[in-house]
């Protein structure tokens, strides 16, 4: 009669253990239990936040929780979101918290981690030192090749295309056009103009590429948020149930396309013309590719003197390709999103005065192709900064992992002695909508960048997070700003723009904030050629 008591007792012990481990401890005893919960289930389950991430509605849900509950909230049993500078982004991102596998599970290419996906601080810093100088503002503004790339793309390819559209009297979809010009620009700087893409003159190919590229982003949830489940589904042959096979094919197609540009860049550096000292015009030089290639060869040669330059380049072909893929795709995508939102705001009737002010400022330029002079335009800069604030291309969470005994939160309200491996994050959407820093935060108001005091501008700068912060902030931010400012000058010096159809301008609510589109349309603008202007 005593035997049934043993399994019953064992069952009770197991139940007690599970109850303590998964309910009592996380809800009442964990250091995180002091944090307000974004949802009642957050202490015991990640389902609430996973649901919102699956359907790409998490950014606004998290922001709503911050608005109600304060600068630090709990999203899941081992996950926090912070919406503050001191004790928040300054500690997490300037403090060098590790990235974890959230990035490498999706942003690795050819099975190789690029700089953006490297989890540890050391390897990332080493790679960044190899590349950061070619993305420096002074380098870009003084680079002859960048100036020539800008002229070739904007004046010889973009403007003729827009002039044809304006002449037809029909509205045009500008999201596709901005995607094309940003892709061609960043690819030209990375690989050289003749080695890179030609989307502006291949609109059908460009449209298909962007459509496929965007569609595959819908399925990043599984490897990022549920990597073990995704791995299990892959091992049992059922991955296709959650990630369609065409996504894998699309990824391979993109990798093949990028590596073909890498090979052309390599040939331009090592081929017959290069051997004869005929590098070619500055715009055709593969600046970023050549910089990484040279740095890797120099670094590896220190430890292996027997390898030739050619052997090193061949051995690290995929390493270089992975890095270049990340630079090209990240650079084109974010800038095209920003330009589309900017064009929408400038073209709305309520913002006509800003379009007119921008055009007057551009008309007064002495040299409309001088990047340094363009960079001094206050109205242009205010319009771009306000668009980056209100419509940040990546407004979503940027997760990191806590080290042991971490302390987070604002002074006097900080959480101390946090355990290691807690997922912590901030999001630009919320940082940019702090009403104490950005009054009337949901309004698009470039004046805030023109009329604020020096102290206010400094505080706005602390909370501005369109490119991240710390050692891992966007390495290409200066190129993006230069490129977008040049596009603004080219377009609005030559055309008046007005909205024909903006029904598709509904922002994605997840990691990215690209317009969702409606019936295949995003932003249709009516273009009218200006009678006066520096490029007329």
C-alpha positions as CSV (number, residue, x, y, z in Angstrom):
1,X,0.0,0.0,0.0
2,X,3.0,2.3,0.5
3,X,4.2,2.0,-3.1
4,X,1.7,4.5,-4.7
5,X,2.8,7.1,-2.2
6,X,6.3,7.3,-3.8
7,X,5.2,8.3,-7.3
8,X,2.6,10.7,-5.8
9,X,5.3,12.3,-3.7
10,X,7.6,12.5,-6.7
11,X,4.9,14.1,-8.7
12,X,4.3,16.7,-6.0
13,X,8.0,17.5,-5.8
14,X,8.2,17.9,-9.5
15,X,5.1,20.1,-9.5
16,X,6.5,22.2,-6.6
17,X,9.9,22.6,-8.4
18,X,8.2,23.7,-11.6
19,X,5.9,26.1,-9.8
20,X,8.8,27.7,-7.9
21,X,11.1,27.8,-10.9
22,X,8.7,29.1,-13.5
23,X,6.1,31.1,-11.5
24,X,7.1,32.0,-7.9
25,X,10.7,32.9,-8.5
26,X,10.4,34.9,-11.7
27,X,7.2,36.6,-10.5
28,X,8.2,37.4,-6.9
29,X,11.8,36.7,-6.1
30,X,13.8,37.5,-9.3
31,X,15.6,40.8,-9.4
32,X,13.4,41.6,-12.4
33,X,10.3,41.2,-10.2
34,X,10.7,44.8,-9.2
35,X,10.2,46.0,-12.8
36,X,6.7,46.9,-14.1
37,X,5.3,44.3,-16.4
38,X,4.3,45.3,-20.0
39,X,1.7,42.5,-19.7
40,X,0.5,40.5,-16.7
41,X,2.0,37.3,-18.2
42,X,5.5,38.8,-18.7
43,X,7.1,37.4,-15.5
44,X,6.1,33.8,-16.4
45,X,5.9,33.7,-20.2
46,X,7.4,35.4,-23.3
47,X,4.2,34.7,-25.3
48,X,2.9,38.3,-25.2
49,X,6.0,39.9,-26.7
50,X,6.6,37.0,-29.1
51,X,3.0,37.4,-30.5
52,X,3.6,41.1,-31.2
53,X,7.0,40.4,-32.8
54,X,5.5,37.6,-35.0
55,X,3.0,40.1,-36.5
56,X,5.5,43.0,-36.5
57,X,3.5,45.2,-34.1
58,X,5.9,45.1,-31.2
59,X,7.4,48.5,-31.5
60,X,4.2,50.4,-30.7
61,X,3.1,47.9,-28.1
62,X,6.3,48.3,-26.2
63,X,6.1,52.1,-26.6
64,X,2.6,52.1,-25.2
65,X,3.8,50.1,-22.2
66,X,6.7,52.6,-21.6
67,X,4.2,55.5,-21.9
68,X,2.0,53.9,-19.2
69,X,4.6,52.3,-16.9
70,X,7.8,54.3,-17.2
71,X,11.4,54.0,-18.6
72,X,12.0,50.4,-17.6
73,X,9.6,47.6,-18.3
74,X,9.6,43.8,-18.3
75,X,8.7,42.2,-21.6
76,X,9.3,38.5,-20.7
77,X,10.7,36.5,-17.8
78,X,14.3,37.4,-18.8
79,X,13.8,40.4,-20.9
80,X,13.7,44.2,-20.2
81,X,13.1,47.3,-22.3
82,X,14.7,50.6,-21.3
83,X,13.7,54.0,-22.5
84,X,16.3,56.3,-21.0
85,X,19.7,57.6,-21.7
86,X,21.4,57.5,-18.3
87,X,21.3,54.0,-17.1
88,X,19.8,53.0,-20.4
89,X,21.4,53.4,-23.9
90,X,24.5,54.9,-22.4
91,X,25.1,51.9,-20.1
92,X,24.0,49.2,-22.6
93,X,25.4,50.4,-25.9
94,X,28.3,52.6,-24.9
95,X,29.1,50.0,-22.2
96,X,29.7,47.3,-24.8
97,X,27.1,44.8,-23.8
98,X,27.4,41.7,-26.0
99,X,24.9,41.1,-28.8
100,X,24.0,37.5,-28.3
101,X,22.9,35.3,-31.1
102,X,19.8,37.4,-32.1
103,X,21.9,39.1,-34.8
104,X,24.1,36.2,-36.0
105,X,21.1,33.9,-36.6
106,X,19.8,36.2,-39.3
107,X,22.5,38.6,-40.4
108,X,25.2,36.1,-41.1
109,X,25.9,35.5,-44.8
110,X,27.6,32.6,-46.5
111,X,27.8,31.1,-43.0
112,X,30.1,33.9,-41.9
113,X,29.4,36.7,-39.4
114,X,29.9,40.3,-40.7
115,X,30.9,43.0,-38.3
116,X,27.2,43.8,-37.5
117,X,26.5,40.3,-36.3
118,X,29.6,39.7,-34.3
119,X,28.4,39.1,-30.7
120,X,31.7,39.9,-28.9
121,X,33.2,43.4,-28.5
122,X,36.8,42.4,-29.4
123,X,36.3,41.0,-32.9
124,X,33.8,43.7,-33.7
125,X,36.2,46.5,-32.7
126,X,39.0,44.9,-34.7
127,X,36.9,44.8,-37.9
128,X,35.6,48.3,-37.3
129,X,39.1,49.7,-37.1
130,X,39.8,48.2,-40.5
131,X,36.9,50.1,-42.1
132,X,35.9,53.2,-40.0
133,X,38.3,55.6,-41.6
134,X,36.7,55.3,-45.1
135,X,33.3,56.1,-43.6
136,X,34.6,59.2,-41.8
137,X,32.8,62.4,-42.7
138,X,36.0,64.3,-43.8
139,X,37.1,61.3,-45.9
140,X,33.7,61.1,-47.7
141,X,33.4,64.9,-48.3
142,X,36.9,65.0,-49.7
143,X,36.7,61.8,-51.8
144,X,36.9,62.5,-55.5
145,X,35.2,59.2,-56.3
146,X,32.2,60.0,-54.1
147,X,31.7,63.2,-56.0
148,X,31.9,61.5,-59.3
149,X,29.6,58.7,-58.2
150,X,27.0,61.3,-57.1
151,X,27.2,63.2,-60.4
152,X,26.9,60.0,-62.4
153,X,24.0,58.6,-60.5
154,X,22.0,61.7,-59.8
155,X,22.6,63.9,-62.9
156,X,23.1,61.2,-65.5
157,X,20.6,58.6,-64.3
158,X,18.1,59.8,-61.7
159,X,17.2,63.2,-63.0
160,X,16.7,62.1,-66.6
161,X,14.3,59.4,-65.3
162,X,12.4,61.9,-63.2
163,X,12.3,64.4,-66.1
164,X,10.7,61.8,-68.3
165,X,8.1,61.1,-65.6
166,X,7.4,64.8,-65.1
167,X,7.0,65.3,-68.8
168,X,4.4,62.5,-69.0
169,X,2.2,64.3,-66.5
170,X,1.6,61.0,-64.6
171,X,2.4,60.4,-61.0
172,X,5.3,58.0,-60.2
173,X,6.1,55.6,-57.4
174,X,9.1,57.0,-55.6
175,X,9.8,54.2,-53.1
176,X,11.1,52.1,-56.0
177,X,13.2,55.0,-57.3
178,X,14.7,55.9,-53.9
179,X,15.5,52.2,-53.4
180,X,17.3,52.2,-56.7
181,X,19.4,55.3,-56.2
182,X,20.4,54.3,-52.7
183,X,21.4,50.8,-53.8
184,X,23.4,52.2,-56.7
185,X,25.1,54.7,-54.5
186,X,26.2,52.4,-51.7
187,X,27.2,49.6,-54.2
188,X,29.3,52.1,-56.2
189,X,31.2,53.2,-53.1
190,X,31.7,49.6,-51.9
191,X,32.6,48.0,-55.3
192,X,33.2,50.9,-57.7
193,X,30.6,52.3,-60.1
194,X,31.1,49.9,-63.0
195,X,31.4,46.9,-60.6
196,X,28.2,47.7,-58.7
197,X,24.5,47.7,-59.3
198,X,22.6,49.6,-62.0
199,X,19.1,49.7,-60.6
200,X,18.3,53.2,-61.9
201,X,18.6,51.9,-65.5
202,X,17.2,48.4,-64.7
203,X,13.8,49.3,-63.0
204,X,12.1,46.0,-63.5
205,X,15.1,44.0,-62.0
206,X,15.3,46.6,-59.2
207,X,11.6,46.3,-58.4
208,X,11.7,42.5,-58.3
209,X,14.8,42.5,-56.1
210,X,13.3,44.9,-53.6
211,X,10.1,43.0,-53.5
212,X,11.8,39.7,-52.8
213,X,14.2,41.3,-50.3
214,X,11.3,42.8,-48.4
215,X,9.2,39.6,-48.5
216,X,11.9,37.5,-46.9
217,X,12.1,39.8,-43.9
218,X,8.7,38.5,-42.8
219,X,10.3,35.2,-41.8
220,X,13.2,36.4,-39.7
221,X,11.1,36.0,-36.6
222,X,11.7,32.3,-36.4
223,X,15.5,32.1,-36.3
224,X,15.8,35.3,-34.3
225,X,13.1,34.8,-31.6
226,X,12.8,31.0,-31.6
227,X,16.1,29.6,-32.8
228,X,15.8,26.2,-31.0
229,X,12.4,25.6,-32.4
230,X,13.6,26.6,-35.9
231,X,16.6,24.3,-35.6
232,X,14.4,21.5,-34.5
233,X,12.0,22.0,-37.5
234,X,15.0,22.1,-39.8
235,X,16.4,18.8,-38.4
236,X,13.1,17.0,-38.8
237,X,12.6,18.3,-42.3
238,X,9.7,20.6,-41.5
239,X,11.3,24.0,-41.8
240,X,9.2,24.8,-44.8
241,X,6.2,24.9,-42.6
242,X,7.4,28.1,-41.0
243,X,10.0,29.5,-43.5
244,X,9.0,28.9,-47.1
245,X,11.7,27.4,-49.4
246,X,11.6,30.4,-51.7
247,X,13.0,32.4,-48.8
248,X,16.1,30.2,-48.7
249,X,16.4,30.5,-52.5
250,X,16.0,34.3,-52.3
251,X,18.8,34.5,-49.7
252,X,21.1,32.4,-52.0
253,X,20.2,34.6,-55.0
254,X,21.2,37.7,-53.0
255,X,24.4,36.1,-51.9
256,X,25.2,35.1,-55.5
257,X,24.5,38.6,-56.7
258,X,26.7,40.2,-54.1
259,X,29.6,37.8,-54.6
260,X,29.5,38.5,-58.3
261,X,30.1,42.2,-57.5
262,X,32.9,41.1,-55.1
263,X,34.5,39.1,-57.9
264,X,34.3,42.1,-60.3
265,X,35.9,44.3,-57.7
266,X,38.6,41.8,-57.1
267,X,39.3,41.6,-60.8
268,X,39.6,45.4,-61.0
269,X,42.3,45.3,-58.3
270,X,44.3,42.3,-59.5
271,X,43.5,42.0,-63.3
272,X,45.7,43.0,-66.2
273,X,44.7,46.6,-66.0
274,X,45.6,46.8,-62.3
275,X,49.0,45.1,-63.0
276,X,49.7,47.8,-65.5
277,X,48.9,50.5,-63.0
278,X,45.6,51.4,-64.8
279,X,43.3,51.5,-61.8
280,X,40.8,53.7,-63.7
281,X,38.7,56.7,-62.8
282,X,38.1,57.4,-59.1
283,X,34.4,56.5,-59.3
284,X,35.3,53.0,-60.4
285,X,37.6,52.2,-57.5
286,X,36.1,49.7,-55.0
287,X,36.8,51.8,-51.9
288,X,35.2,49.7,-49.2
289,X,36.1,46.3,-50.7
290,X,39.7,47.3,-51.3
291,X,40.0,48.7,-47.7
292,X,38.8,45.5,-46.1
293,X,40.9,43.4,-48.5
294,X,44.1,45.3,-47.7
295,X,43.4,45.2,-43.9
296,X,42.7,41.5,-43.9
297,X,45.8,40.7,-45.9
298,X,48.0,42.9,-43.6
299,X,46.5,41.3,-40.5
300,X,46.8,37.7,-41.6
301,X,50.3,38.2,-43.1
302,X,51.5,38.9,-39.6
303,X,50.7,35.4,-38.4
304,X,51.2,33.4,-41.6
305,X,54.2,34.6,-43.6
306,X,53.9,31.7,-46.1
307,X,50.6,32.8,-47.6
308,X,50.6,35.0,-50.7
309,X,48.3,37.9,-51.1
310,X,46.3,35.9,-53.7
311,X,46.0,33.0,-51.3
312,X,44.7,35.2,-48.5
313,X,42.2,36.9,-50.7
314,X,40.9,33.6,-52.0
315,X,40.7,32.0,-48.5
316,X,38.8,35.0,-47.1
317,X,36.6,35.5,-50.2
318,X,33.4,34.7,-48.2
319,X,34.5,36.7,-45.2
320,X,34.8,39.8,-47.4
321,X,31.6,39.0,-49.3
322,X,29.6,38.7,-46.1
323,X,30.8,42.1,-44.9
324,X,30.1,43.7,-48.2
325,X,26.6,42.2,-48.4
326,X,25.8,43.6,-45.0
327,X,27.0,47.1,-45.9
328,X,25.2,47.2,-49.2
329,X,21.8,45.9,-48.0
330,X,21.7,47.8,-44.8
331,X,22.9,51.0,-46.6
332,X,20.3,50.9,-49.4
333,X,17.3,49.8,-47.3
334,X,17.5,52.3,-44.4
335,X,18.2,55.3,-46.7
336,X,15.4,54.5,-49.1
337,X,13.0,54.2,-46.3
338,X,14.0,57.6,-44.9
339,X,13.9,59.3,-48.2
340,X,10.4,58.0,-48.9
341,X,9.1,59.3,-45.6
342,X,10.9,62.6,-46.2
343,X,9.4,63.0,-49.7
344,X,5.9,62.2,-48.3
345,X,6.2,64.9,-45.6
346,X,7.7,67.5,-48.0
347,X,5.0,66.8,-50.6
348,X,2.0,67.1,-48.3
349,X,0.0,70.4,-48.7
350,X,0.4,71.2,-44.9
351,X,4.2,71.2,-45.4
352,X,4.4,73.2,-48.6
353,X,6.3,76.0,-46.8
354,X,9.1,73.5,-45.9
355,X,9.5,72.4,-49.6
356,X,9.6,76.1,-50.7
357,X,12.1,76.9,-47.9
358,X,14.3,74.0,-48.9
359,X,14.2,75.0,-52.6
360,X,15.1,78.6,-51.8
361,X,18.1,77.4,-49.7
362,X,19.2,75.1,-52.5
363,X,18.9,77.9,-55.1
364,X,21.3,80.0,-53.1
365,X,24.1,77.3,-53.2
366,X,27.3,78.4,-54.9
367,X,28.1,74.8,-55.9
368,X,25.2,72.3,-55.7
369,X,27.6,69.4,-56.0
370,X,29.9,70.4,-53.1
371,X,29.2,68.0,-50.2
372,X,30.7,70.4,-47.7
373,X,28.5,73.3,-48.8
374,X,25.4,71.1,-48.8
375,X,26.2,70.0,-45.3
376,X,25.9,73.6,-44.1
377,X,22.3,74.1,-45.2
378,X,20.2,74.5,-42.0
379,X,16.8,73.9,-43.4
380,X,17.9,70.8,-45.4
381,X,19.5,69.4,-42.2
382,X,16.5,70.2,-40.1
383,X,14.2,68.4,-42.5
384,X,16.4,65.4,-42.6
385,X,16.9,65.2,-38.9
386,X,13.2,65.6,-38.1
387,X,12.4,62.8,-40.6
388,X,15.0,60.5,-39.0
389,X,13.5,61.3,-35.6
390,X,9.8,60.8,-36.4
391,X,10.4,58.1,-39.1
392,X,13.5,56.3,-38.0
393,X,14.1,53.5,-40.5
394,X,14.9,51.1,-37.7
395,X,12.7,52.1,-34.8
396,X,12.6,48.7,-33.2
397,X,14.4,46.9,-30.5
398,X,18.2,46.5,-30.5
399,X,18.8,43.6,-28.1
400,X,21.9,43.1,-26.0
401,X,22.8,40.7,-23.2
402,X,23.7,41.7,-19.7
403,X,27.1,40.8,-18.1
404,X,27.1,39.5,-14.5
405,X,26.0,41.9,-11.8
406,X,24.7,44.6,-14.2
407,X,23.1,47.8,-13.0
408,X,20.5,49.4,-15.2
409,X,17.9,52.2,-15.0
410,X,17.9,55.9,-14.2
411,X,19.8,57.2,-11.2
412,X,17.9,56.7,-7.9
413,X,15.7,54.1,-9.6
414,X,18.3,51.7,-10.8
415,X,18.2,47.9,-10.7
416,X,21.4,46.5,-9.4
417,X,22.9,43.0,-9.3
418,X,21.0,41.8,-12.4
419,X,22.0,38.3,-13.4
420,X,24.0,37.6,-16.6
421,X,22.3,36.8,-19.9
422,X,19.2,39.0,-19.4
423,X,18.0,40.3,-22.8
424,X,17.9,44.1,-22.6
425,X,17.1,46.6,-25.3
426,X,16.0,50.1,-26.3
427,X,14.2,51.3,-29.4
428,X,14.5,54.6,-31.3
429,X,10.7,54.8,-31.6
430,X,10.3,55.5,-27.9
431,X,13.5,57.5,-27.4
432,X,12.4,59.9,-30.2
433,X,9.0,60.4,-28.6
434,X,10.0,61.6,-25.2
435,X,7.8,64.7,-24.8
436,X,10.2,66.3,-22.3
437,X,12.9,66.3,-25.0
438,X,10.8,66.5,-28.1
439,X,7.7,68.6,-27.4
440,X,4.7,67.5,-29.4
441,X,6.7,64.4,-30.4
442,X,4.2,63.0,-32.9
443,X,4.3,66.1,-35.1
444,X,6.8,66.5,-38.0
445,X,8.3,69.8,-37.1
446,X,11.8,70.7,-38.5
447,X,11.6,74.0,-36.6
448,X,12.6,72.1,-33.5
449,X,16.1,71.7,-35.0
450,X,16.3,75.4,-36.0
451,X,14.8,77.3,-33.0
452,X,15.9,75.3,-30.0
453,X,18.5,76.6,-27.6
454,X,22.0,75.2,-27.5
455,X,21.1,73.3,-24.3
456,X,17.9,71.9,-25.9
457,X,19.8,70.8,-29.0
458,X,22.4,69.0,-26.9
459,X,19.7,67.1,-25.0
460,X,17.9,66.2,-28.3
461,X,21.2,64.9,-29.6
462,X,21.6,62.7,-26.5
463,X,18.2,61.1,-27.2
464,X,18.6,61.0,-31.0
465,X,19.1,57.3,-31.9
466,X,18.5,56.9,-35.6
467,X,22.0,55.4,-36.1
468,X,22.4,53.8,-32.6
469,X,25.2,54.8,-30.3
470,X,28.4,53.6,-28.8
471,X,31.1,51.5,-30.4
472,X,28.5,49.6,-32.5
473,X,26.6,52.6,-33.9
474,X,26.1,52.5,-37.7
475,X,29.5,52.6,-39.3
476,X,27.9,54.0,-42.5
477,X,25.9,56.8,-41.0
478,X,28.1,59.6,-42.6
479,X,27.7,58.0,-46.0
480,X,24.0,57.7,-45.5
481,X,23.7,61.4,-44.5
482,X,25.8,62.6,-47.4
483,X,23.9,60.4,-49.9
484,X,20.5,61.5,-48.7
485,X,21.4,65.2,-48.6
486,X,22.7,64.9,-52.2
487,X,19.5,63.3,-53.3
488,X,17.5,66.0,-51.6
489,X,19.4,68.7,-53.5
490,X,19.1,66.9,-56.8
491,X,15.4,66.2,-56.6
492,X,14.0,69.4,-55.0
493,X,16.3,71.8,-57.0
494,X,14.7,70.4,-60.1
495,X,11.1,69.6,-59.2
496,X,8.0,70.6,-57.3
497,X,6.4,67.5,-55.7
498,X,2.9,66.9,-54.5
499,X,1.1,63.8,-53.2
500,X,-1.0,61.9,-55.7
501,X,-1.6,58.8,-53.6
502,X,-0.2,58.1,-50.1
503,X,-2.6,55.4,-49.0
504,X,0.3,53.0,-48.8
505,X,2.2,55.2,-46.3
506,X,1.4,53.1,-43.3
507,X,4.5,52.2,-41.2
508,X,5.5,48.7,-40.4
509,X,5.3,48.3,-36.6
510,X,8.2,46.0,-36.1
511,X,12.0,46.2,-36.3
512,X,11.9,48.3,-39.6
513,X,9.5,51.1,-40.3
514,X,9.2,50.9,-44.1
515,X,5.8,51.9,-45.6
516,X,3.7,48.8,-45.8
517,X,2.0,49.7,-49.1
518,X,-1.5,49.2,-50.3
519,X,-2.4,47.3,-53.5
520,X,1.2,47.3,-54.5
521,X,1.5,51.1,-54.1
522,X,3.5,53.0,-51.6
523,X,3.9,56.7,-52.4
524,X,2.8,58.2,-55.7
525,X,4.1,61.7,-56.3
526,X,3.2,64.2,-59.0
527,X,6.4,65.9,-60.3
528,X,6.5,69.3,-61.9
529,X,9.7,70.7,-63.4
530,X,10.8,73.9,-61.8
531,X,11.2,77.0,-63.9
532,X,14.1,78.2,-61.9
533,X,16.7,76.5,-59.8
534,X,20.4,75.6,-59.8
535,X,19.9,72.6,-62.0
536,X,17.3,74.0,-64.4
